Amino acid sequence: MLRGGKVGLRARHEEDIPVLRAELYNDVVNASRAESGPWRPVAPGAKDPRLVVDDNKEQGSVPFSVVELAGGSLVGTATLWGIDTHNRCAHIGLGLRPAARGKGYGTDVVAVLCHYGFVVRGLHRLQIETLADNAAMLRSAERNGFVREGVLRGAGWVMGEFLDEVVLGLLAEEWKPAPGDAAG
């Protein structure tokens, strides 16, 4: 498990899937804001590709379940995705269960994903794309040193309207790990 100050990132467990599906992916508004495509229902018991980890595929994406260090409860998901091994870059994504929002977990998740991307994977650049009105994600990214690089005007279709997306980036040489960062 990779550890931050408040959360740990671990492999997805089978028992995580129904909780994440119910609280993140079956919430039409949340899923529409978080996904790059339209929301669609998934039948109970179906293998949801957003949640099921297939270790037999080449990994251009590394999904984690996020757990609270104090008690081990599941608080959400985190992903390093779009991994480009030639250019040594990837994207960061996360989703927190409603009860876990507003507690500083997002900032810690971004920090642990940075450690994973820069230290474990040896990447040069990490990028975050988020809706311009997602103040929590923008704060979490900027607290970890990410720089706003641009706005993609009207780039996200969300629940009947186009919204702007903000692109943030962080280079390995700009990253400042938290004191005592071992993430181990």
C-alpha positions in Angstrom: 0.0 0.0 0.0 1.1 3.5 -0.8 0.6 5.8 2.2 0.0 9.5 2.6 -0.7 11.5 5.8 -4.4 10.5 5.9 -5.0 7.9 3.2 -3.6 4.8 1.6 -3.8 3.7 -2.0 -4.2 -0.1 -2.4 -5.3 -2.6 -5.0 -9.1 -2.7 -5.7 -10.8 -5.4 -3.7 -13.9 -7.2 -4.9 -15.9 -5.9 -1.9 -15.0 -2.3 -2.9 -16.9 -2.6 -6.2 -20.6 -2.5 -5.0 -19.8 0.5 -2.7 -18.0 2.5 -5.4 -20.7 1.7 -7.9 -23.5 2.8 -5.6 -21.9 5.9 -4.3 -19.9 7.2 -7.3 -21.0 5.6 -10.5 -24.8 5.3 -10.0 -24.9 9.0 -9.0 -25.8 10.4 -12.5 -24.7 14.0 -11.8 -21.4 13.0 -10.1 -20.6 10.4 -12.8 -21.4 12.9 -15.6 -19.0 15.4 -14.0 -16.2 12.8 -13.5 -16.3 10.8 -16.7 -15.4 11.9 -20.2 -18.4 10.2 -21.7 -22.1 10.0 -21.0 -23.4 8.2 -17.9 -24.9 4.8 -18.6 -26.5 2.3 -16.3 -24.6 -0.9 -15.5 -26.6 -4.0 -14.6 -26.1 -5.5 -11.1 -23.4 -8.1 -11.2 -22.0 -6.9 -14.6 -18.3 -6.4 -14.9 -18.0 -2.6 -14.9 -14.7 -1.7 -16.7 -14.3 1.4 -14.6 -14.1 -0.7 -11.5 -12.9 -4.1 -12.4 -9.1 -4.4 -12.7 -7.9 -6.8 -15.4 -4.3 -7.6 -14.5 -3.9 -9.5 -17.8 -4.0 -6.3 -19.9 -1.0 -4.0 -20.5 -1.5 -1.2 -18.0 -2.0 2.2 -19.5 -4.0 2.9 -16.3 -3.4 2.0 -12.7 -6.5 2.1 -10.6 -6.4 2.2 -6.8 -8.9 2.1 -4.0 -8.4 4.9 -1.5 -8.7 3.9 2.2 -8.5 6.0 5.4 -5.4 5.1 7.3 -7.2 5.6 10.6 -9.6 2.6 10.5 -9.1 1.4 6.9 -12.5 2.5 5.6 -13.0 2.9 1.8 -13.1 6.6 0.9 -12.9 6.5 -2.9 -10.9 5.8 -6.0 -7.6 7.1 -7.5 -6.1 6.5 -10.9 -3.0 7.1 -12.8 -4.2 6.9 -16.4 -3.1 7.6 -19.9 0.4 6.5 -19.0 2.8 7.3 -21.8 6.1 5.4 -21.2 7.9 7.1 -24.1 7.2 10.7 -23.0 7.1 9.6 -19.4 3.8 11.3 -18.5 0.4 10.4 -17.2 -2.8 11.9 -15.9 -4.3 11.8 -12.4 -7.9 11.2 -11.5 -9.8 10.6 -8.3 -13.3 10.3 -6.9 -14.3 10.5 -3.2 -17.4 9.0 -1.6 -19.8 11.7 -0.6 -19.1 11.2 3.2 -15.4 11.6 2.6 -15.5 14.9 0.8 -14.2 18.1 2.5 -11.8 16.3 4.8 -8.5 16.9 3.0 -8.4 13.5 1.5 -8.2 14.8 -2.1 -5.1 16.7 -1.4 -3.5 13.7 0.2 -4.6 11.4 -2.7 -2.9 13.8 -5.2 0.2 13.8 -3.1 0.4 10.0 -3.0 -0.3 9.7 -6.8 2.6 12.2 -7.4 4.9 10.0 -5.3 3.7 7.0 -7.3 4.1 8.7 -10.6 7.5 10.4 -10.0 9.3 8.0 -7.6 7.8 4.6 -8.4 7.1 5.0 -12.1 9.9 7.5 -12.9 7.6 9.8 -14.8 8.6 13.3 -15.9 5.1 15.0 -16.0 1.7 14.6 -14.4 -1.4 16.3 -15.6 -4.9 16.9 -14.2 -7.9 18.0 -16.2 -10.9 19.1 -14.2 -14.1 21.1 -14.7 -13.4 24.8 -14.0 -16.0 24.9 -11.2 -14.4 21.9 -9.3 -12.9 24.1 -6.6 -11.9 21.1 -4.4 -9.9 19.4 -7.2 -8.3 22.7 -8.2 -7.3 23.3 -4.6 -5.9 19.8 -4.2 -3.8 20.1 -7.3 -2.4 23.5 -6.5 -1.6 22.6 -2.9 0.6 19.8 -4.5 2.4 22.3 -6.8 0.4 21.8 -10.0 0.3 24.9 -12.2 -2.7 26.0 -14.2 -1.6 25.7 -17.9 -4.8 26.6 -19.7 -8.6 26.5 -20.0 -10.3 24.4 -22.6 -13.4 26.5 -23.2 -16.7 24.6 -23.4 -14.8 21.3 -23.6 -17.0 19.3 -21.2 -20.6 18.3 -21.9 -22.2 17.9 -18.5 -25.9 17.4 -17.9 -27.1 19.5 -20.8 -24.5 22.2 -20.9 -20.9 22.8 -22.0 -18.5 23.6 -19.2 -14.9 24.8 -19.3 -12.1 22.5 -18.2 -8.8 23.5 -16.6 -5.6 21.8 -17.4 -2.9 21.6 -14.7 0.6 20.2 -14.9 3.5 19.3 -12.7 7.0 18.3 -13.7 9.1 16.0 -11.6 11.7 18.7 -11.0 9.0 21.1 -9.7 7.5 18.5 -7.3 8.1 19.0 -3.6 7.3 15.9 -1.7 5.9 16.3 1.8 8.5 16.1 4.6 9.2 12.5 5.5 7.4 11.3 2.3 8.0 7.6 1.9 4.6 6.6 0.8 5.4 3.1 1.8 
